[in-house]
């Protein structure tokens, strides 16, 4: 039998419908792959094989009766930020300890209701704070890709991007057909770019945030990472839904995104913003950008130079807004109601001891920054000003939409880097999100598509930014890039 783990989600769906194999066989293939690879990659913080096989058995019964749901029997991974009923959910932080929610996230429930099978919980940066998946309490995730230097393999362990590094690494290494992820400043798109996978952050409000551990509530948004543009379109359709439990979730019907795949982009207006040519961007990233422009032009799109003048303020404004909201959201972790509790001599001492032991260095850094910018005397000078900048960034895009339909940029300023190469320099790490944060600040949809390899043989991605709730156009345009560039499977399973 062929290696079932190498199938795309769409291929597996069609093969299950044709009864070429069972969901149990497919699920077992992924369980075996996880057992083999996870000690080396650390993509899963909790594998749930018994739970997965029980779901697969139910799917096989439905498939036999001709009662298949849209995602029937398809095994996926679930980022550890999504609450799972009765299954440990920690946001990869010690402070949540052995927390087992009594409820399921709306996004997760939508997927299980559509027939998907959950293989386990995926590693991420602690509370989604990071761009390399090095801040997780369970240790870093290893990128399945390796660099080549001087024509020889370099065994330096590379980061898979973050915060959804477990999701991107698991998809890239064929440890699931697709994965849930979240994006606050680039945490779906950046790891997708660094692992040769596809990741989409939908418009803010397209997916419910209910049951997702909060980082920055006005920026967080769920989305999928998968092997192909088609696979992400399939997953997003079933992740998204209106939700009365989330007041920020829009009451709009969810389109059939898969129907957009293969549609022509002739006459589509593609914007190229001059402000995204930044200092520090490598020449090969710029060359890839030019390739993307040429591919879309060859497919019939028209290219337009545009200006997004407030782009240069996006990153500093983001690192005021996000920590401020993080400081507020993480105030609930006090050692009293759930998670870790470190007893102290009195209540205040318990709070301090619990938070000191439970939070990692990066989370503490952001909580302190956020508390500072929200404090009396600094709120107006920092937080309020950052929110005004955010409005200006949104207005830049609003003006651009009168002239273009989508915007094309690089996803990241560089390919995957090694462990520790940027971890000691928070500013260098924050700059990893320089091309992605504007999308979150403006609440727009953005997709990253693998488009080429660096000189060291590691993946690089291109980003498409769309109008609010126009994810369909992003999928249609992203497919053109995927068709032109080809797919980028990991060249060797060195961990095997």
C-alpha positions as CSV (number, residue, x, y, z in Angstrom):
1,X,0.0,0.0,0.0
2,X,1.2,3.5,-0.8
3,X,2.2,5.8,2.2
4,X,-1.2,7.2,3.1
5,X,0.3,10.0,5.1
6,X,1.6,11.6,1.9
7,X,-1.9,12.2,0.5
8,X,-3.4,15.6,0.5
9,X,-6.6,16.1,2.4
10,X,-8.6,16.3,-0.8
11,X,-7.0,13.1,-2.1
12,X,-7.7,11.3,1.2
13,X,-11.3,12.5,1.1
14,X,-11.9,11.2,-2.4
15,X,-10.1,7.9,-1.7
16,X,-12.2,7.3,1.4
17,X,-15.4,8.0,-0.6
18,X,-14.2,5.5,-3.2
19,X,-13.5,2.9,-0.4
20,X,-9.9,2.5,-1.3
21,X,-9.1,2.3,2.4
22,X,-10.8,2.9,5.7
23,X,-10.6,5.9,8.1
24,X,-9.2,3.5,10.7
25,X,-6.4,2.5,8.3
26,X,-5.7,6.1,7.4
27,X,-5.7,7.2,11.1
28,X,-3.5,4.3,12.1
29,X,-1.0,5.3,9.5
30,X,-0.8,8.8,11.0
31,X,-0.6,7.4,14.5
32,X,2.4,5.3,13.5
33,X,4.0,8.3,11.8
34,X,3.6,10.4,14.9
35,X,5.1,7.6,17.1
36,X,8.1,7.6,14.8
37,X,8.7,11.3,14.2
38,X,7.5,13.1,17.3
39,X,10.4,12.2,19.5
40,X,12.6,14.1,17.0
41,X,10.2,16.9,15.9
42,X,8.2,17.5,19.1
43,X,5.2,18.7,17.0
44,X,2.6,17.1,19.3
45,X,2.4,17.8,23.0
46,X,-0.3,15.3,23.4
47,X,-1.1,12.5,21.0
48,X,-4.7,11.0,21.4
49,X,-4.6,7.7,19.5
50,X,-7.5,6.0,21.3
51,X,-9.7,9.1,20.8
52,X,-8.7,9.3,17.1
53,X,-9.4,5.6,16.5
54,X,-12.8,5.8,18.2
55,X,-13.7,8.8,15.9
56,X,-12.3,6.8,12.9
57,X,-14.4,3.8,13.7
58,X,-17.5,6.0,13.8
59,X,-16.6,7.5,10.5
60,X,-16.1,4.1,8.9
61,X,-19.7,3.2,10.0
62,X,-21.0,6.4,8.5
63,X,-19.0,5.8,5.2
64,X,-20.4,2.3,5.0
65,X,-23.9,3.5,5.3
66,X,-23.4,6.3,2.8
67,X,-23.9,9.0,5.5
68,X,-20.5,10.7,5.1
69,X,-20.1,14.2,6.4
70,X,-17.9,16.7,4.5
71,X,-14.7,15.8,6.4
72,X,-15.6,12.3,7.2
73,X,-12.7,10.2,8.6
74,X,-10.0,12.8,7.8
75,X,-7.3,12.9,10.6
76,X,-6.1,16.4,11.6
77,X,-4.0,18.0,14.4
78,X,-5.4,20.6,16.8
79,X,-3.2,23.4,18.2
80,X,-3.0,23.4,22.0
81,X,-4.7,26.8,22.1
82,X,-8.1,25.2,21.2
83,X,-10.0,23.9,24.2
84,X,-10.9,20.2,23.9
85,X,-13.6,18.7,26.1
86,X,-12.0,16.4,28.7
87,X,-8.6,16.5,26.9
88,X,-5.7,18.5,28.4
89,X,-5.3,22.0,27.0
90,X,-2.4,24.1,28.2
91,X,-1.6,26.8,25.6
92,X,1.8,25.2,26.1
93,X,2.2,27.0,29.4
94,X,3.1,25.6,32.8
95,X,0.4,27.9,34.4
96,X,-2.4,25.8,32.9
97,X,-0.8,22.6,34.2
98,X,-3.2,19.7,33.6
99,X,-6.2,21.8,32.7
100,X,-9.0,19.7,31.1
101,X,-11.8,21.9,29.7
102,X,-15.4,21.0,30.2
103,X,-16.3,22.3,26.7
104,X,-15.1,22.3,23.1
105,X,-14.0,25.3,21.1
106,X,-16.5,26.3,18.5
107,X,-14.0,25.8,15.7
108,X,-13.1,22.4,17.0
109,X,-16.7,21.4,17.4
110,X,-17.4,22.5,13.8
111,X,-14.6,20.2,12.6
112,X,-15.7,17.2,14.6
113,X,-19.3,17.8,13.5
114,X,-18.1,17.7,9.9
115,X,-16.5,14.3,10.6
116,X,-12.8,15.2,11.1
117,X,-10.7,12.9,13.4
118,X,-8.4,14.5,16.0
119,X,-4.9,13.0,16.2
120,X,-3.8,15.1,19.2
121,X,-2.8,18.5,20.5
122,X,0.0,20.4,18.6
123,X,2.8,22.4,20.1
124,X,2.9,26.2,20.0
125,X,4.7,29.1,21.5
126,X,3.5,29.7,25.1
127,X,0.1,31.5,24.8
128,X,1.0,32.0,21.1
129,X,3.7,34.5,22.0
130,X,6.6,33.9,19.7
131,X,7.8,33.6,16.1
132,X,9.9,30.4,16.4
133,X,8.1,28.0,18.7
134,X,11.0,28.2,21.1
135,X,8.9,29.6,24.0
136,X,6.7,26.5,24.6
137,X,6.8,24.9,28.1
138,X,7.1,21.5,26.3
139,X,10.3,22.6,24.4
140,X,10.8,23.8,20.9
141,X,9.4,22.3,17.7
142,X,12.0,21.2,15.1
143,X,11.4,22.1,11.5
144,X,11.3,19.0,9.2
145,X,13.4,20.9,6.7
146,X,17.2,21.1,6.9
147,X,19.6,23.6,5.2
148,X,22.2,22.7,2.7
149,X,25.5,24.6,2.7
150,X,28.2,24.1,0.2
151,X,26.1,21.3,-1.4
152,X,26.1,19.3,1.9
153,X,23.4,18.8,4.5
154,X,23.6,21.0,7.5
155,X,22.3,19.3,10.6
156,X,21.5,22.5,12.4
157,X,18.0,22.3,13.9
158,X,15.8,25.0,12.3
159,X,12.7,26.6,13.8
160,X,9.4,25.9,12.1
161,X,8.1,29.5,12.8
162,X,5.6,30.4,15.4
163,X,3.4,30.5,17.2
164,X,1.8,27.7,15.2
165,X,5.0,25.8,14.8
166,X,3.6,22.5,15.8
167,X,0.8,22.8,13.3
168,X,3.2,23.8,10.4
169,X,5.8,21.1,11.3
170,X,3.2,18.4,11.6
171,X,1.6,19.2,8.2
172,X,5.0,19.5,6.6
173,X,6.2,16.2,8.0
174,X,3.0,14.3,7.1
175,X,1.9,13.8,10.7
176,X,-1.6,15.0,9.8
177,X,-3.7,16.0,6.8
178,X,-4.1,19.5,8.0
179,X,-4.1,21.4,11.3
180,X,-5.9,24.1,13.2
181,X,-3.8,27.2,14.0
182,X,-4.2,30.8,15.2
183,X,-2.8,34.1,14.0
184,X,-2.4,37.2,16.1
185,X,0.5,38.9,14.1
186,X,1.4,36.3,11.6
187,X,1.4,33.0,13.5
188,X,-0.3,31.0,10.7
189,X,1.4,32.6,7.7
190,X,4.9,32.9,9.0
191,X,5.3,29.2,10.1
192,X,3.6,28.1,6.8
193,X,6.2,30.0,4.9
194,X,9.1,28.5,6.8
195,X,7.9,24.9,6.3
196,X,6.6,24.8,2.7
197,X,2.9,24.6,3.7
198,X,-0.1,26.8,3.0
199,X,-1.7,28.8,5.8
200,X,-4.6,31.3,5.8
201,X,-5.6,33.9,8.4
202,X,-9.2,34.7,7.6
203,X,-10.9,38.1,8.1
204,X,-11.2,39.0,11.8
205,X,-14.7,37.6,12.8
206,X,-14.9,34.9,10.2
207,X,-14.1,32.1,12.7
208,X,-15.3,32.1,16.3
209,X,-12.8,32.8,19.0
210,X,-14.9,31.0,21.6
211,X,-13.0,28.3,23.4
212,X,-9.6,29.5,22.1
213,X,-7.2,30.5,24.8
214,X,-6.9,34.3,24.4
215,X,-3.7,36.2,23.7
216,X,-4.8,39.6,22.1
217,X,-8.6,39.5,21.6
218,X,-8.9,42.2,18.9
219,X,-6.1,40.5,16.8
220,X,-6.5,36.7,17.4
221,X,-8.1,34.7,14.6
222,X,-8.2,31.0,13.9
223,X,-7.4,29.4,10.5
224,X,-6.0,26.3,8.9
225,X,-2.5,25.1,7.8
226,X,-2.5,22.4,5.2
227,X,-0.4,20.9,2.3
228,X,-2.2,22.7,-0.5
229,X,-4.4,25.7,-1.3
230,X,-7.4,23.4,-1.9
231,X,-6.9,21.7,1.4
232,X,-6.9,25.0,3.3
233,X,-10.0,26.0,1.4
234,X,-11.8,22.8,2.5
235,X,-10.8,23.2,6.1
236,X,-11.6,26.9,6.4
237,X,-15.1,26.3,5.1
238,X,-15.8,23.9,8.0
239,X,-13.9,25.9,10.7
240,X,-15.8,29.1,10.1
241,X,-19.4,29.8,11.2
242,X,-21.5,32.4,12.9
243,X,-21.5,32.0,16.7
244,X,-23.7,33.6,19.3
245,X,-21.1,32.8,22.0
246,X,-18.6,35.2,20.4
247,X,-19.8,38.8,19.9
248,X,-17.0,39.5,17.5
249,X,-17.9,36.7,15.2
250,X,-19.9,37.8,12.1
251,X,-23.3,36.5,11.2
252,X,-22.4,35.8,7.5
253,X,-22.8,32.6,5.5
254,X,-19.6,30.8,4.8
255,X,-18.9,30.4,1.0
256,X,-17.8,27.2,-0.7
257,X,-14.1,28.2,-0.9
258,X,-13.2,25.0,-2.8
259,X,-15.3,26.2,-5.7
260,X,-12.9,29.1,-6.2
261,X,-10.0,26.8,-7.0
262,X,-9.1,26.9,-10.6
263,X,-11.1,30.0,-11.4
264,X,-9.4,32.5,-13.7
265,X,-7.6,35.6,-12.4
266,X,-7.8,37.4,-15.7
267,X,-8.3,41.1,-15.1
268,X,-7.6,40.8,-11.3
269,X,-5.9,43.9,-10.0
270,X,-2.8,43.0,-7.9
271,X,-1.2,45.6,-5.7
272,X,2.5,45.7,-5.0
273,X,3.2,48.0,-2.0
274,X,6.5,49.9,-2.1
275,X,6.7,50.1,1.7
276,X,7.3,46.3,1.9
277,X,10.8,46.7,0.4
278,X,12.5,47.0,3.8
279,X,16.0,47.0,5.0
280,X,17.2,43.5,6.0
281,X,15.1,41.7,3.4
282,X,17.3,39.2,1.6
283,X,17.9,39.5,-2.2
284,X,16.4,36.0,-2.7
285,X,13.1,37.0,-1.0
286,X,12.9,40.1,-3.3
287,X,13.6,37.9,-6.3
288,X,10.8,35.5,-5.2
289,X,8.5,38.5,-5.0
290,X,9.3,39.4,-8.6
291,X,8.6,35.8,-9.7
292,X,5.2,36.0,-8.0
293,X,4.4,39.2,-9.9
294,X,5.4,37.5,-13.1
295,X,3.3,34.4,-12.5
296,X,0.2,36.5,-11.8
297,X,0.8,38.7,-14.8
298,X,1.2,35.6,-17.0
299,X,-2.2,34.3,-15.7
300,X,-3.9,37.5,-16.8
301,X,-3.8,39.7,-13.7
302,X,-2.7,43.3,-13.9
303,X,0.0,44.6,-11.6
304,X,-0.3,48.0,-9.8
305,X,2.3,49.8,-7.7
306,X,0.5,51.0,-4.5
307,X,1.5,52.9,-1.3
308,X,0.6,51.9,2.2
309,X,2.3,54.8,4.0
310,X,1.7,53.8,7.6
311,X,3.2,50.3,7.2
312,X,6.4,51.4,8.9
313,X,4.4,52.1,12.1
314,X,2.6,48.7,12.1
315,X,5.2,46.7,14.1
316,X,5.8,49.2,16.9
317,X,2.0,49.8,17.2
318,X,1.4,46.0,17.2
319,X,3.9,45.5,20.0
320,X,1.9,48.0,22.1
321,X,-1.6,46.8,21.3
322,X,-0.9,43.0,21.6
323,X,1.0,43.1,24.9
324,X,-1.7,45.4,26.4
325,X,-4.4,43.0,25.5
326,X,-2.2,40.1,26.6
327,X,-1.7,41.7,30.0
328,X,-5.4,42.0,30.5
329,X,-6.3,38.5,29.2
330,X,-3.6,36.8,31.3
331,X,-4.7,38.5,34.6
332,X,-7.1,35.6,35.0
333,X,-4.3,33.1,35.7
334,X,-4.0,33.5,39.4
335,X,-3.7,29.9,40.8
336,X,-7.2,30.1,42.3
337,X,-9.7,28.6,39.9
338,X,-7.8,26.3,37.6
339,X,-4.3,25.3,36.4
340,X,-1.1,25.6,38.4
341,X,-1.3,26.7,42.1
342,X,1.9,27.5,44.1
343,X,0.8,28.1,47.7
344,X,2.0,31.3,49.5
345,X,1.8,32.7,52.9
346,X,-1.2,34.8,51.9
347,X,-3.4,35.4,48.8
348,X,-1.0,38.0,47.2
349,X,2.0,35.8,47.8
350,X,0.1,32.9,46.1
351,X,-0.7,35.0,43.1
352,X,3.0,36.1,42.8
353,X,4.4,32.6,43.3
354,X,2.0,31.0,40.9
355,X,2.6,33.5,38.1
356,X,6.3,33.6,38.6
357,X,6.5,29.8,38.3
358,X,3.8,29.4,35.6
359,X,4.7,32.0,33.0
360,X,7.8,31.8,30.8
361,X,10.3,34.6,30.0
362,X,8.6,35.9,26.8
363,X,5.1,35.9,28.4
364,X,6.4,37.8,31.4
365,X,8.1,40.3,29.1
366,X,4.9,41.0,27.2
367,X,2.7,41.1,30.4
368,X,5.1,43.7,31.8
369,X,5.1,45.8,28.6
370,X,1.3,45.6,28.4
371,X,0.9,46.6,32.0
372,X,3.2,49.5,31.5
373,X,1.4,50.9,28.5
374,X,-2.0,50.6,30.1
375,X,-0.9,52.3,33.4
376,X,-1.9,55.7,34.5
377,X,0.1,58.4,32.7
378,X,1.1,56.1,29.8
379,X,-2.3,55.0,28.4
380,X,-2.7,58.1,26.3
381,X,0.9,58.3,25.3
382,X,1.2,54.7,24.1
383,X,-1.9,52.5,23.9
384,X,-4.3,55.2,22.7
385,X,-1.7,56.5,20.1
386,X,-1.2,52.9,18.9
387,X,-4.9,52.4,18.3
388,X,-5.0,55.6,16.3
389,X,-2.1,54.3,14.2
390,X,-4.1,51.1,13.7
391,X,-6.9,53.1,12.3
392,X,-4.6,54.8,9.8
393,X,-3.2,51.4,8.7
394,X,-6.7,50.2,8.0
395,X,-7.5,53.4,6.1
396,X,-4.4,52.8,3.9
397,X,-5.9,49.5,2.9
398,X,-9.4,51.0,2.4
399,X,-7.9,53.5,-0.1
400,X,-6.0,50.7,-1.9
401,X,-9.1,48.6,-2.4
402,X,-10.5,51.3,-4.8
403,X,-7.6,50.4,-7.2
404,X,-6.7,46.8,-6.5
405,X,-8.4,43.5,-5.6
406,X,-5.5,41.8,-3.7
407,X,-2.0,42.8,-2.5
408,X,1.1,40.6,-3.0
409,X,4.0,40.7,-0.6
410,X,6.7,38.3,0.8
411,X,5.5,36.4,3.9
412,X,8.8,36.7,5.8
413,X,12.0,38.7,5.4
414,X,14.1,35.5,5.5
415,X,13.9,31.7,5.4
416,X,13.9,29.4,8.5
417,X,16.7,30.1,11.0
418,X,18.4,27.9,13.5
419,X,17.5,27.5,17.2
420,X,18.9,30.3,19.3
421,X,20.0,32.4,16.4
422,X,17.4,35.1,17.2
423,X,16.0,33.9,20.6
424,X,18.4,36.1,22.5
425,X,17.4,39.3,20.6
426,X,13.7,40.0,21.0
427,X,13.8,42.9,18.5
428,X,15.2,40.6,15.8
429,X,12.5,38.0,16.6
430,X,9.7,40.6,16.5
431,X,11.0,41.7,13.0
432,X,10.0,38.2,11.7
433,X,6.4,39.5,11.7
434,X,7.2,42.7,9.7
435,X,5.2,41.7,6.6
436,X,2.3,40.0,8.5
437,X,1.2,42.3,11.4
438,X,-0.5,44.9,9.2
439,X,-3.1,42.2,8.2
440,X,-4.0,41.6,11.8
441,X,-4.0,45.3,12.7
442,X,-6.5,46.0,9.8
443,X,-8.5,42.8,10.4
444,X,-8.0,41.6,6.9
445,X,-7.6,38.1,5.4
446,X,-4.1,36.9,4.4
447,X,-2.7,33.7,2.9
448,X,0.9,32.4,2.6
449,X,1.7,30.1,-0.3
450,X,5.1,28.3,-0.7
451,X,6.7,29.7,-3.8
452,X,10.4,28.7,-3.9
453,X,13.5,27.5,-2.1
454,X,16.3,29.6,-0.6
455,X,19.9,29.2,-1.7
456,X,20.2,26.8,1.3
457,X,17.3,24.7,0.0
458,X,14.6,25.8,2.6
459,X,11.1,27.0,1.7
460,X,10.1,30.6,1.2
461,X,6.5,31.9,0.9
462,X,4.5,34.7,-0.8
463,X,1.7,36.4,1.0
464,X,-1.6,37.6,-0.5
465,X,-3.8,40.1,1.4
466,X,-7.4,40.5,0.5
467,X,-10.5,42.6,1.1
468,X,-12.6,41.9,4.2
469,X,-14.5,38.6,3.9
470,X,-13.1,38.0,0.4
471,X,-11.1,34.9,1.2
472,X,-12.5,33.3,-2.0
473,X,-10.4,35.7,-4.1
474,X,-7.3,34.8,-2.0
475,X,-7.8,31.1,-2.7
476,X,-8.3,31.7,-6.4
477,X,-5.1,33.8,-6.6
478,X,-3.1,31.6,-4.4
479,X,-3.9,28.6,-6.6
480,X,-2.2,30.4,-9.5
481,X,1.0,30.7,-7.5
482,X,0.8,27.1,-6.3
483,X,0.3,25.9,-9.9
484,X,3.3,28.0,-11.1
485,X,5.7,27.2,-8.2
486,X,4.7,23.6,-7.6
487,X,4.5,22.0,-4.2
488,X,7.4,21.7,-1.7
489,X,7.4,18.3,0.2
490,X,10.2,17.7,2.6
491,X,13.0,16.1,0.6
492,X,14.0,13.6,3.2
493,X,12.6,12.1,6.4
494,X,15.9,12.4,8.3
495,X,14.1,11.6,11.6
496,X,13.2,8.1,10.2
